Amino acid sequence: MKVKLAGFNVDAEVLKEISESAGERDDITPEVLSASYARISRDGRPIDEIRREARLEVERARKSNSSIIFKMGHHSVAEHAVFNLDILGISRLAMEELEKFRLSSYTEKSQRYITLNNDFVIPDEIKRSRLESIFVKTIRKQNETYFNFFEKLKKHLFNKHRELALDEKNHNLIEGWAKEDARYVTALATESQVGQTVNARTLELILRRFASQELSEVRSLGEAIYREISGVAPSIVLFHKANNRDLKTYPGLKAMATAMIEAVGTSASTNDTELVEFTPGGDDVIAAALLHTSTDLDYPACKTCVEKFSRNKIMDIFRTAWRNMEFYDSMPREFEYADLTFNVSLSAACFGQLKRHRMTTITSQGYEPALGVTVPESFKDIGVEKEFREMVKRTEDVYGQIKKENPAAAPYILTNAHKKRVLIKMNARELYHISRLREDSHSQWDIRNKASQMTQKAREVMPMTFSFAGGKDQFGEIREKIFGK
């Protein structure tokens, strides 16, 4: 056996210094890795030798990449090239578009931990129009309200948690609670920043989607990213321009759906969290899958056995699968065979956390003031709920004005408290991950409430599967109920 480190992420400034000190070099590119790894399947030489050749003949490597990706359709070779991108000064609304892509890693500036500083994006659709003045004025008022609420919340929380506040080390924690609630009054136009790690294949998809986007900010973001990476790796990001699939599919569906629904007539549910689809007999499905892995029987035979077992016997299968687990362990992979789909209505602040669970399938509608807003309980505690609702009303008036002239840009003015509808599908294993992380007492209250609602709904249809669900801090207590002391 031989393992050799072929490469790793290096800061671009370091690469620039190396290039300047060593003279102009054309082999400082991730294309070398893509080209050399692409040849492994048809070249019997050792990998490191193939890679050395690719470094020495970069232009040939680039031609090879283009040929393999474009002519042969093997896009996976582009996944060996990875980029780290600093993305600054984009709105929270545009950030949602960026973070839709699951095969990418993000670490975003958190409004829960960082005090906001009046930084916001004025979208091109509004800039220099008659709406710019009222847009800016409204956001400045939202931000003024944010700072007002933050100071009141901070005072309230320090008083409420006096013992905790005695230790200066806890002051940042308490201030964080104040920030995370005060931000509910701030707009989706608020600036943010993110560090992104992404392979070239996914980046190409991002650029193609962005090129077809309705929002100018998102299109501009795609163009800026392409300018940064095109000179470094021109041979592995090929299909990055707008196409009809991305430009026309959803507008076409919207037009057709509107006409079809008007013809039959219906009304939307008012429930904030609904379990709308699930794997029937999910407990039996997972138990049978666990037997399948552990025996030489095929799955149908395992399912037949499970159907003959008593409930206690099936629960023994789950107990055995869980007996050696710690709070940080993931569920066995067999838990992926049972699926659940939830229809949820949630705030922008809550969605910002839910969308981080990228092993789910998430599709969503736009933000809709008619769905109402999520009001932090702390606003009632400090007596600012009326002021908050007045700010929401003022915001929605401006939203209505913008929507008449430019519907796509109208959501920029809406707050973190405004809601949207989301359809989210996950398997039981992923819901366990969400439950462990988000039902924990250290989690933010909005996402904690939503995770608890989804877990409870899941427990109703798969009681054995989800009998071990709960936050990390509840792990010991739940374990004791299942296994005893």
C-alpha positions as CSV (number, residue, x, y, z in Angstrom):
1,M,0.0,0.0,0.0
2,K,1.1,3.5,-0.8
3,V,-0.6,6.8,0.0
4,K,0.8,10.1,-1.3
5,L,-0.5,13.6,-0.7
6,A,-1.2,14.9,-4.2
7,G,-2.3,18.4,-3.1
8,F,-4.2,20.5,-0.7
9,N,-5.9,23.9,-0.4
10,V,-3.4,26.8,-0.3
11,D,-4.2,30.5,0.2
12,A,-4.2,32.3,-3.2
13,E,-1.8,35.0,-1.7
14,V,0.7,32.3,-0.9
15,L,0.4,30.9,-4.5
16,K,1.0,34.5,-5.8
17,E,4.1,34.9,-3.7
18,I,5.4,31.5,-4.9
19,S,4.8,32.5,-8.5
20,E,6.5,35.9,-8.0
21,S,9.6,34.4,-6.4
22,A,9.9,31.5,-8.8
23,G,9.0,33.4,-12.0
24,E,6.0,32.9,-14.2
25,R,4.6,29.4,-13.9
26,D,1.6,27.9,-15.7
27,D,1.3,24.8,-13.6
28,I,-0.3,26.5,-10.6
29,T,-3.7,25.3,-11.6
30,P,-6.1,22.6,-10.3
31,E,-6.5,21.4,-13.9
32,V,-3.3,19.3,-13.5
33,L,-5.1,17.1,-11.0
34,S,-8.2,16.8,-13.1
35,A,-6.2,15.8,-16.2
36,S,-4.0,13.4,-14.4
37,Y,-6.7,11.6,-12.5
38,A,-8.8,11.4,-15.7
39,R,-6.1,9.3,-17.2
40,I,-5.9,6.7,-14.4
41,S,-8.6,4.5,-15.9
42,R,-6.7,4.1,-19.2
43,D,-3.0,4.6,-18.3
44,G,-1.2,1.9,-16.4
45,R,1.5,4.1,-15.0
46,P,1.6,5.1,-11.4
47,I,-0.6,8.1,-10.6
48,D,2.2,10.3,-9.4
49,E,4.0,9.8,-12.7
50,I,0.9,10.7,-14.7
51,R,0.5,13.8,-12.5
52,R,4.1,14.8,-13.0
53,E,3.7,14.7,-16.8
54,A,0.5,16.8,-16.5
55,R,2.4,19.4,-14.6
56,L,5.1,19.6,-17.3
57,E,2.6,19.8,-20.1
58,V,-0.2,22.0,-18.9
59,E,-1.6,23.0,-22.3
60,R,-1.8,19.4,-23.2
61,A,-3.6,18.7,-19.9
62,R,-6.1,21.4,-20.6
63,K,-6.9,20.0,-24.0
64,S,-7.3,16.6,-22.5
65,N,-9.7,18.0,-19.9
66,S,-11.8,19.8,-22.5
67,S,-11.9,16.7,-24.7
68,I,-12.9,14.4,-21.8
69,I,-15.6,16.7,-20.5
70,F,-17.0,18.1,-23.7
71,K,-16.6,15.2,-26.2
72,M,-16.8,12.2,-23.9
73,G,-19.2,13.7,-21.4
74,H,-17.1,12.6,-18.3
75,H,-17.9,15.7,-16.2
76,S,-16.8,13.9,-13.0
77,V,-13.1,14.7,-13.7
78,A,-13.9,18.3,-13.0
79,E,-14.7,17.3,-9.4
80,H,-11.0,16.9,-8.7
81,A,-10.4,20.6,-9.1
82,V,-11.5,22.5,-6.0
83,F,-11.8,26.3,-5.4
84,N,-12.0,28.3,-2.2
85,L,-14.0,31.6,-2.8
86,D,-14.3,34.6,-0.5
87,I,-17.7,36.1,-1.3
88,L,-18.4,39.5,0.3
89,G,-21.1,42.1,0.2
90,I,-24.0,40.1,-1.1
91,S,-27.5,40.2,0.3
92,R,-29.1,37.6,2.5
93,L,-31.6,37.1,-0.4
94,A,-28.8,36.3,-2.9
95,M,-27.1,34.1,-0.3
96,E,-30.1,31.8,-0.4
97,E,-29.5,31.3,-4.1
98,L,-25.8,30.5,-3.6
99,E,-26.5,28.1,-0.8
100,K,-29.0,26.0,-2.8
101,F,-26.2,23.9,-4.1
102,R,-25.7,20.9,-1.9
103,L,-22.3,19.6,-3.2
104,S,-20.5,22.7,-1.8
105,S,-19.3,23.9,1.6
106,Y,-20.2,27.2,3.2
107,T,-19.3,29.1,6.3
108,E,-21.4,32.3,6.5
109,K,-21.3,35.4,8.6
110,S,-23.8,34.9,11.3
111,Q,-26.3,37.5,12.3
112,R,-26.7,35.6,15.6
113,Y,-23.1,36.3,16.7
114,I,-22.1,39.5,14.8
115,T,-23.7,42.9,15.5
116,L,-25.1,44.3,12.3
117,N,-23.6,47.6,11.0
118,N,-26.2,49.2,8.6
119,D,-24.6,47.4,5.6
120,F,-27.2,46.6,2.9
121,V,-27.5,46.0,-0.8
122,I,-29.5,48.3,-3.0
123,P,-30.5,46.1,-5.9
124,D,-30.0,47.3,-9.5
125,E,-33.7,46.9,-10.1
126,I,-34.3,49.6,-7.5
127,K,-31.2,51.7,-7.8
128,R,-31.8,55.1,-9.5
129,S,-35.5,54.5,-9.7
130,R,-38.2,56.5,-8.0
131,L,-38.4,53.6,-5.4
132,E,-34.8,53.9,-4.2
133,S,-35.4,56.7,-1.7
134,I,-38.3,54.9,0.1
135,F,-36.3,51.6,-0.1
136,V,-33.3,53.1,1.6
137,K,-35.4,55.0,4.1
138,T,-37.3,51.9,5.2
139,I,-34.2,49.8,5.6
140,R,-32.5,52.5,7.7
141,K,-35.6,52.6,9.9
142,Q,-35.5,48.7,10.2
143,N,-31.8,49.0,11.2
144,E,-32.5,51.8,13.7
145,T,-35.2,49.5,15.2
146,Y,-32.7,46.6,15.3
147,F,-30.3,48.6,17.4
148,N,-33.1,49.8,19.7
149,F,-34.4,46.3,20.2
150,F,-30.8,44.9,20.7
151,E,-30.1,47.3,23.6
152,K,-33.4,46.6,25.2
153,L,-33.0,42.9,24.8
154,K,-29.5,42.9,26.1
155,K,-30.6,44.7,29.3
156,H,-33.6,42.4,29.7
157,L,-31.5,39.2,29.2
158,F,-28.7,40.3,31.5
159,N,-31.3,40.9,34.2
160,K,-33.1,37.6,33.5
161,H,-29.9,35.6,33.6
162,R,-28.2,37.4,36.5
163,E,-26.3,34.3,37.8
164,L,-25.0,33.5,34.3
165,A,-24.0,37.1,33.9
166,L,-21.8,37.1,37.0
167,D,-19.1,35.3,35.0
168,E,-17.8,37.7,32.3
169,K,-17.1,34.7,30.1
170,N,-20.9,34.4,29.5
171,H,-21.4,38.0,28.4
172,N,-20.9,37.2,24.7
173,L,-23.4,34.3,25.0
174,I,-26.1,36.6,26.5
175,E,-25.4,39.3,23.9
176,G,-25.8,36.7,21.2
177,W,-29.3,35.9,22.4
178,A,-30.1,39.5,22.1
179,K,-28.7,39.8,18.6
180,E,-30.4,36.6,17.4
181,D,-33.8,38.1,18.3
182,A,-33.2,41.7,17.3
183,R,-32.3,40.6,13.7
184,Y,-35.9,39.5,13.1
185,V,-36.6,43.1,12.1
186,T,-33.8,43.4,9.6
187,A,-34.2,43.1,5.8
188,L,-33.2,40.4,3.4
189,A,-31.2,43.2,1.7
190,T,-28.7,43.1,4.6
191,E,-25.1,42.4,3.5
192,S,-23.4,39.1,4.3
193,Q,-20.3,37.2,3.5
194,V,-19.4,33.6,3.0
195,G,-16.4,31.3,2.5
196,Q,-17.2,28.7,-0.1
197,T,-15.3,25.5,-1.0
198,V,-16.6,24.0,-4.3
199,N,-15.4,21.6,-7.0
200,A,-15.4,22.8,-10.6
201,R,-18.3,20.6,-11.7
202,T,-20.6,22.1,-9.1
203,L,-19.3,25.6,-9.8
204,E,-20.1,25.2,-13.5
205,L,-23.6,24.3,-12.5
206,I,-23.8,27.3,-10.2
207,L,-22.6,29.7,-12.9
208,R,-25.1,28.3,-15.4
209,R,-28.0,28.7,-13.0
210,F,-26.8,32.2,-12.0
211,A,-26.5,33.3,-15.7
212,S,-30.2,32.5,-16.1
213,Q,-31.3,34.2,-12.8
214,E,-33.9,36.9,-12.8
215,L,-32.1,39.0,-10.1
216,S,-29.3,41.2,-11.4
217,E,-27.3,40.7,-8.2
218,V,-27.2,37.0,-8.7
219,R,-26.2,37.3,-12.3
220,S,-23.5,39.7,-11.3
221,L,-22.3,37.3,-8.7
222,G,-21.9,34.5,-11.3
223,E,-20.0,36.8,-13.6
224,A,-17.6,37.9,-10.8
225,I,-16.9,34.2,-9.8
226,Y,-16.2,33.3,-13.4
227,R,-13.8,36.2,-13.8
228,E,-11.9,34.9,-10.8
229,I,-11.6,31.3,-11.8
230,S,-11.6,31.4,-15.7
231,G,-7.9,32.4,-16.0
232,V,-6.8,29.7,-13.5
233,A,-8.8,26.8,-14.9
234,P,-10.3,27.5,-18.3
235,S,-10.6,23.9,-19.4
236,I,-12.9,22.5,-16.7
237,V,-15.7,25.1,-16.5
238,L,-17.2,25.0,-19.9
239,F,-21.0,25.1,-19.8
240,H,-21.4,28.2,-17.7
241,K,-23.7,30.4,-19.9
242,A,-27.5,30.8,-19.6
243,N,-29.6,28.1,-21.3
244,N,-33.2,27.5,-22.0
245,R,-33.6,24.9,-19.3
246,D,-32.8,27.4,-16.6
247,L,-34.4,30.4,-18.3
248,K,-37.7,29.0,-19.3
249,T,-38.6,25.9,-17.3
250,Y,-40.0,27.4,-14.1
251,P,-41.6,30.5,-15.7
252,G,-43.4,28.0,-18.0
253,L,-44.5,25.8,-15.1
254,K,-45.7,28.9,-13.3
255,A,-47.9,30.1,-16.2
256,M,-49.3,26.6,-16.7
257,A,-49.9,26.0,-13.0
258,T,-51.7,29.3,-12.5
259,A,-54.2,28.5,-15.3
260,M,-54.7,24.9,-14.2
261,I,-55.3,25.8,-10.5
262,E,-57.7,28.6,-11.3
263,A,-59.8,26.1,-13.3
264,V,-60.3,23.7,-10.4
265,G,-60.1,26.0,-7.4
266,T,-58.4,25.1,-4.1
267,S,-57.1,26.7,-0.9
268,A,-53.8,26.4,0.9
269,S,-53.3,24.7,4.3
270,T,-52.9,27.0,7.3
271,N,-50.7,24.5,9.2
272,D,-47.1,25.6,9.7
273,T,-45.7,22.1,9.8
274,E,-47.3,19.1,8.0
275,L,-46.0,15.7,7.2
276,V,-47.5,15.2,3.7
277,E,-45.7,12.1,2.5
278,F,-43.9,9.3,4.2
279,T,-42.7,5.7,3.6
280,P,-45.6,3.4,4.7
281,G,-44.6,1.0,7.4
282,G,-41.3,2.8,7.9
283,D,-40.5,1.0,11.1
284,D,-40.7,-2.4,9.3
285,V,-38.8,-1.1,6.3
286,I,-35.8,0.0,8.4
287,A,-35.9,-3.2,10.6
288,A,-35.9,-5.3,7.5
289,A,-33.0,-3.3,6.0
290,L,-31.0,-3.9,9.2
291,L,-31.7,-7.6,9.0
292,H,-30.7,-7.6,5.3
293,T,-27.3,-6.2,6.1
294,S,-26.8,-8.7,8.9
295,T,-27.9,-11.9,7.2
296,D,-27.7,-13.7,3.9
297,L,-31.4,-13.3,3.1
298,D,-32.7,-11.0,0.4
299,Y,-34.7,-8.0,1.4
300,P,-38.2,-9.5,0.6
301,A,-37.5,-12.4,2.9
302,C,-36.3,-10.0,5.6
303,K,-39.4,-8.0,5.2
304,T,-41.6,-11.1,5.5
305,C,-39.8,-12.1,8.7
306,V,-40.3,-8.6,10.2
307,E,-44.0,-8.7,9.4
308,K,-44.2,-11.9,11.5
309,F,-42.3,-10.5,14.5
310,S,-44.0,-8.9,17.5
311,R,-43.5,-5.2,18.1
312,N,-41.2,-6.0,21.0
313,K,-39.0,-8.2,18.8
314,I,-38.8,-5.5,16.2
315,M,-37.9,-3.0,18.9
316,D,-35.0,-5.3,19.9
317,I,-33.6,-4.9,16.3
318,F,-33.5,-1.1,16.9
319,R,-32.1,-1.4,20.4
320,T,-29.3,-3.6,19.1
321,A,-28.5,-1.1,16.3
322,W,-28.4,1.7,18.9
323,R,-26.7,0.0,21.9
324,N,-23.2,1.2,21.2
325,M,-24.0,4.7,20.0
326,E,-22.8,8.0,21.4
327,F,-24.6,11.3,21.0
328,Y,-22.2,12.3,18.1
329,D,-22.7,9.0,16.1
330,S,-25.0,9.0,13.1
331,M,-27.7,6.5,12.6
332,P,-26.9,3.3,10.6
333,R,-27.2,3.9,6.9
334,E,-30.2,1.5,6.8
335,F,-32.2,4.4,8.2
336,E,-32.0,6.1,4.8
337,Y,-34.6,3.6,3.4
338,A,-37.5,5.5,5.0
339,D,-38.4,8.9,3.7
340,L,-40.5,11.8,5.0
341,T,-41.7,14.9,3.3
342,F,-42.8,18.0,5.2
343,N,-44.7,21.1,4.0
344,V,-43.6,23.9,6.3
345,S,-44.1,27.6,6.6
346,L,-41.1,29.3,8.3
347,S,-39.4,32.6,8.8
348,A,-36.4,33.7,6.8
349,A,-34.3,33.5,10.0
350,C,-35.4,29.8,10.4
351,F,-34.9,29.0,6.7
352,G,-31.4,30.3,6.9
353,Q,-30.6,27.5,9.3
354,L,-32.8,24.7,7.8
355,K,-31.2,25.2,4.3
356,R,-27.8,24.2,5.8
357,H,-29.0,20.6,5.9
358,R,-27.9,19.9,2.4
359,M,-28.6,16.2,2.4
360,T,-32.3,17.0,2.2
361,T,-34.3,17.9,-0.8
362,I,-35.6,21.4,-0.4
363,T,-37.7,23.4,-2.8
364,S,-39.4,26.6,-1.8
365,Q,-41.8,29.4,-2.8
366,G,-41.0,33.1,-2.6
367,Y,-41.5,35.1,0.6
368,E,-45.1,35.9,1.1
369,P,-46.4,38.6,3.6
370,A,-49.8,37.0,3.7
371,L,-48.2,34.1,5.6
372,G,-47.5,36.4,8.5
373,V,-44.4,36.8,10.5
374,T,-42.6,35.0,13.3
375,V,-42.5,37.1,16.5
376,P,-39.8,36.3,19.1
377,E,-41.3,35.8,22.5
378,S,-38.7,38.2,23.9
379,F,-40.4,41.1,22.0
380,K,-43.4,40.5,24.1
381,D,-41.3,40.3,27.3
382,I,-39.7,43.7,26.7
383,G,-42.9,45.3,25.4
384,V,-41.9,46.0,21.8
385,E,-44.3,43.7,19.9
386,K,-46.5,46.6,18.8
387,E,-43.5,48.6,17.6
388,F,-42.3,45.5,15.7
389,R,-45.6,44.9,14.0
390,E,-45.8,48.6,13.0
391,M,-42.3,48.2,11.4
392,V,-43.6,45.0,9.6
393,K,-46.6,46.9,8.4
394,R,-44.5,49.8,7.1
395,T,-42.2,47.2,5.4
396,E,-45.1,45.4,3.7
397,D,-46.5,48.7,2.4
398,V,-43.1,49.4,0.6
399,Y,-43.0,45.8,-0.5
400,G,-46.3,46.3,-2.2
401,Q,-45.1,49.4,-4.0
402,I,-41.9,47.6,-5.3
403,K,-43.9,44.5,-6.3
404,K,-46.1,46.5,-8.6
405,E,-43.0,47.7,-10.6
406,N,-40.5,44.9,-10.1
407,P,-41.8,41.7,-8.4
408,A,-38.4,39.9,-8.4
409,A,-36.8,42.7,-6.3
410,A,-39.6,43.2,-3.8
411,P,-38.4,40.5,-1.3
412,Y,-35.2,42.5,-0.6
413,I,-37.2,44.8,1.7
414,L,-38.9,42.0,3.7
415,T,-37.5,41.1,7.1
416,N,-36.0,38.0,8.7
417,A,-39.4,37.5,10.4
418,H,-41.3,37.1,7.1
419,K,-42.3,33.6,6.1
420,K,-42.1,31.4,3.0
421,R,-43.4,27.9,2.2
422,V,-40.9,25.1,1.9
423,L,-41.3,21.5,0.8
424,I,-38.5,19.5,2.4
425,K,-37.9,15.7,2.0
426,M,-35.4,13.7,4.0
427,N,-34.7,10.2,5.0
428,A,-34.9,9.1,8.7
429,R,-31.2,9.2,9.1
430,E,-31.0,12.9,8.1
431,L,-34.0,13.8,10.3
432,Y,-32.0,12.2,13.2
433,H,-29.1,14.5,12.4
434,I,-31.4,17.5,12.3
435,S,-33.0,16.4,15.6
436,R,-29.7,15.9,17.4
437,L,-28.3,19.3,16.3
438,R,-31.4,21.5,16.2
439,E,-33.5,20.1,19.2
440,D,-30.5,20.7,21.5
441,S,-31.1,23.4,24.1
442,H,-28.1,25.4,22.7
443,S,-29.9,25.7,19.3
444,Q,-31.7,28.9,18.3
445,W,-35.3,28.7,19.4
446,D,-36.9,29.2,16.0
447,I,-35.2,26.2,14.3
448,R,-35.4,24.2,17.5
449,N,-39.2,24.6,17.5
450,K,-39.4,23.6,13.8
451,A,-37.2,20.6,14.3
452,S,-39.3,19.5,17.3
453,Q,-42.5,19.8,15.2
454,M,-41.0,17.7,12.4
455,T,-39.7,15.0,14.8
456,Q,-43.0,14.7,16.6
457,K,-44.8,14.3,13.3
458,A,-42.3,11.6,12.2
459,R,-42.7,9.8,15.6
460,E,-46.5,9.6,15.0
461,V,-46.0,7.4,11.8
462,M,-42.7,5.7,12.7
463,P,-42.7,5.4,16.5
464,M,-40.0,2.9,16.9
465,T,-37.7,4.5,14.3
466,F,-37.8,7.8,16.1
467,S,-38.0,6.7,19.7
468,F,-34.3,7.7,20.1
469,A,-34.7,11.1,18.5
470,G,-33.9,14.3,20.4
471,G,-31.2,16.9,21.0
472,K,-27.7,16.1,22.0
473,D,-28.4,17.4,25.5
474,Q,-31.3,14.9,25.9
475,F,-29.3,11.9,24.7
476,G,-28.6,10.4,28.1
477,E,-32.2,10.7,29.3
478,I,-33.6,9.2,26.1
479,R,-31.1,6.4,26.2
480,E,-32.1,5.6,29.8
481,K,-35.7,5.3,28.7
482,I,-34.8,2.8,25.9
483,F,-32.2,0.7,27.7
484,G,-32.8,1.4,31.4
485,K,-30.1,2.5,33.9
